[in-house]
Amino acid sequence: MKRRVFFSVAGFTLLEVLVAMAILAIALTAAMRGISVATSQTEDIRRRMIAEWVALDRIAEYRALSRWAEPSHANGEVEQANIQFRYEEEIKGTPNPLFRRIDVEVFAVGDSSRLARVTGFISRRATQ
């Protein structure tokens, strides 16, 4: 009578290893893409936040220097956090002659897409 011998094989076949490596490669590629997008978005949010600070600084300057401004349009460039920004501000009258509305838009130098827009008000009483 023949004796049957059963071997207990522990391990993976070559095909199973290749499939597992392919799945791992796809997952790591997707993870790296996600990290890249998150990093890019973080930098964009940082630039927008700094641009908003630039706009708020322009309005705060009118308040701090107690400058009463006539309706006008102005623009200029400023550096904040080692980034060059271009701003455009428009001063408008309001129905109340004691107030002025200031709209400030901020762009990156060399780029036409707006990064921030802030509206503020100054009053004649606060400036005198």
Secondary structure in CASP SS format (residue, H / E / C, confidence):
PFRMAT SS
TARGET T0000
AUTHOR 0000-0000-0000
METHOD secondary structure of the structure
MODEL  1
M C 1.00
K C 1.00
R C 1.00
R C 1.00
V C 1.00
F C 1.00
F C 1.00
S C 1.00
V C 1.00
A C 1.00
G C 1.00
F C 1.00
T C 1.00
L H 1.00
L H 1.00
E H 1.00
V H 1.00
L H 1.00
V H 1.00
A H 1.00
M H 1.00
A H 1.00
I H 1.00
L H 1.00
A H 1.00
I H 1.00
A H 1.00
L H 1.00
T H 1.00
A H 1.00
A H 1.00
M H 1.00
R H 1.00
G H 1.00
I H 1.00
S H 1.00
V H 1.00
A H 1.00
T H 1.00
S H 1.00
Q H 1.00
T H 1.00
E H 1.00
D H 1.00
I H 1.00
R H 1.00
R H 1.00
R H 1.00
M H 1.00
I H 1.00
A H 1.00
E H 1.00
W H 1.00
V H 1.00
A H 1.00
L H 1.00
D H 1.00
R H 1.00
I H 1.00
A H 1.00
E H 1.00
Y H 1.00
R H 1.00
A H 1.00
L C 1.00
S C 1.00
R C 1.00
W C 1.00
A C 1.00
E C 1.00
P C 1.00
S E 1.00
H E 1.00
A E 1.00
N E 1.00
G E 1.00
E E 1.00
V E 1.00
E E 1.00
Q E 1.00
A C 1.00
N C 1.00
I E 1.00
Q E 1.00
F E 1.00
R E 1.00
Y E 1.00
E E 1.00
E E 1.00
E E 1.00
I E 1.00
K E 1.00
G E 1.00
T C 1.00
P C 1.00
N C 1.00
P C 1.00
L C 1.00
F E 1.00
R E 1.00
R E 1.00
I E 1.00
D E 1.00
V E 1.00
E E 1.00
V E 1.00
F E 1.00
A E 1.00
V C 1.00
G C 1.00
D C 1.00
S C 1.00
S C 1.00
R E 1.00
L E 1.00
A E 1.00
R E 1.00
V E 1.00
T E 1.00
G E 1.00
F E 1.00
I E 1.00
S E 1.00
R H 1.00
R H 1.00
A H 1.00
T H 1.00
Q C 1.00
END
